[in-house]
């Protein structure tokens, strides 16, 4: 049995290294490599891979968005995230999007190959350390509005600018910030934004 794999990563070195490692396996063949998230769907339609390994942060579309598109439009291709960003919030969002795996890039080559085979068989494969951390951290407690407000706070925007950007009153923005600070157990909106970003919630 030959398992066809598509790789998507915006770093050429990583893309080349992953392809070289997987090609050493007798039952795996890399049928396509793309460097942009918005190029994945067309490559999947052309090459019909069994498994698609996606980086999270790519131009065009991120890996989580691509996984959701594949689940909807190309369900025969199983998506998995392979990333340097091993954050529990990313793991949660990836699983919700329809990804069948979540691995970090320092996964040994033999383990990555085993993961590809298991995903192809219909199993879900998650980096064990990240799975434990995700359970410890729990699910994302932030509402959509709180997430938006913290994203803007992370950019250093003032409350008035955030209010104008999100078409909210300054008072409503303050309420969302206060709620987010409480939920993240922090002292101010900058800390809340940093904690939420490190968890992968933003």
C-alpha angles and dihedrals in degrees: 000000000000118000113207114216131194118200124205120187131134092218110085093202093054091045092052094045094049091048092049092050095047093045088061088069112089094219099044127077127181105223099176143011123199131179099201131062093221090058095058100083094052090048091049091052091049100044103027096216121193094217130024119201110203133192114218102226110053134138117264099018130007121238094257091054090048092050090054091050092050092049088053103037106022107026093162088070112072115214128214130179118232109183147151087224100084097178123150092224090056089050092053093047092046092053091047089052092058101262113153096205144026119196136162121237095244090064107128113257094244091052091048090053091049089049091053091052093048093048089049088054090055099260125132116238122196129176101258097222091051092047090056092046091048092053090047093049096043127208125322106282095192125104120228091258093048089051091051092048092049091048089056091044089054088058088055096249120160121242091253092052091047090050091051093045094050095036092240133126118260089244092055090049090051090051092052090047092049091050092048092050090052093047094048094043092233135135103234143007095266091056090044091051093048094048092047092048093049089051090053094243096124 
